[in-house]
């Protein structure tokens, strides 16, 4: 893959510039939320997806394209990787920040301690207060039994 590759039209390359330090191909055309936009056959598409599909191949169904360089305006296919939505979120700033915030909490919202005895860890890695979990279960069972008795 080379910058100015002929598999993409010249009007695509008019809207991208190479950044020699990072290797990114920065999109300077139209953007939405910092992601480049490019019109293909009358359809406004994400520029990085157009570049990936033209220079690498189709993006597998159900996968999202992760910017390994963390630059939303980058259209260099070498900096893009198809991944699941969950993986893309984990790799992203919001996913990393949420994980860090959750692990830094020492108490549940009600005030119970997140310690070895009072913490339930789900298979997804999320934590839950056992005391609050038991209380919610008791309330749920009370509602179910009340409905059955009526």
N, C-alpha and C positions, 0 to 999 in steps of 0.2 A: 504494500500500500504506500503510495506516494501522494504527497500534496499535489494538487492539480491533475490527479488521475483522470484520464479521459472517459471513464465509466460514468462520471457525473458531468452534467452540462457546465459550460463556462459561467453561466449566470449563478450557479451554486458557488463556484470558486470566487466569484466577485464579492461574495458576502462572508468570506472566511479568510483569516490571516494566520499564518503559523507563528507560534510563540516559541523561539528557539531554546529558552531555558527549561521549560516544562515539557515541550513536545506537543502541547495542546494546539489544536486548530480552532482558534477562537471565532465564534460566529458574531459578525458585526451587523447582520441584517436584522429583520424584524424578530422580536422576541415576545414570549408570554411567560411570566414568572422566571425570567432569565434563560429559558430554553429557546433556542433558535427555532424559527418557523420558516418553512419553505413550501412554495406552491408547486405541486406535481399534478399535472393534468386537471387543473381546476380545484384540486383538493389541498387545503392548507394542512401540512403535516409537520411533525417535529423534525428539525433538520438532522439531528444526530441519528434518528431512525432511518432517514433517507440515506445518509452516508453509510451506515452499517449495512443496510440491505443491498446497496449498490456495490460496496467494496468487499463485503464478507459473505453475505448470504442472508436468507430469510431468518427472522427472529422466531424461534419456536413458539408455538401457541402457548399461552398462559404464562410466559416469562416476561419480565420487565428488563429494561436495559439499565445497568448500573454504571455510573460514571466513576471509574476507578480513581481518576484524578481529582474528583470532587468538584469539578468545574462544570456547572450546568450548561454553559455556552460552548463547551468543547464538542467538536464533531469528528474528532480523530477516532476511527474505529479501533485502533490499538488501545485506546483508553476506555473502551466500552465492553461490558460483559453481560450477556443475558443471564438473569438469575430469577429466582422466585420473588414474589412480592415480599414475603417474610424476610428473606435474606437481604433484599434491597433496603428494607426498613431498618433491619439490624445494623447494616453497614452505614446508614445515613446518620447525620448529626442528631436528628430527633430521636432515632432509635437508641443511639449510644447515650444520649443525655437522659432519656427516660429510664434506661437500665441503671445508670449511675445514680439518678435521683432516688429510684426505688430502693437500691441497696444501701443508700446512705441514711434512710429513715430507720430510726430505732424504735418507734412506737406506731401503732395503728392510729387511724384518725380519731378513735374513741379514747386512746391513751394507754392501751395495753402494750406491754413490752414485746418487741420482736426478739425473743430469746429462743434457745434450742427447744424448750418444752412447749412454748406457746406459738410457734410458727409452723404453719403448714406450707410446704413448698410444692407447687403444682408441677406437672411434667413440663410445662412451658417455661418454668423457672420463676414464675411470679410467686410472691409470698402472700400469705393470708393469716390473719390473727385467728388462732383456734378458738379463743373465747367468743369472739364475734361470730365465727362460723357456727359454733354450737347454738348461740342465741338465735341466729337466723333460722337454723334448722328447727328449733323448738317452736318458734313463731309460725313457721310454715306448717308443721305438723298440727298445731292447734287450729289453724285455718282449715286444713283438710278435714280434720275430725269434726269440726263445727259444721262444715258443709254436708258431711255424710249424715250427721245426726238430724239435720233439718229436713 
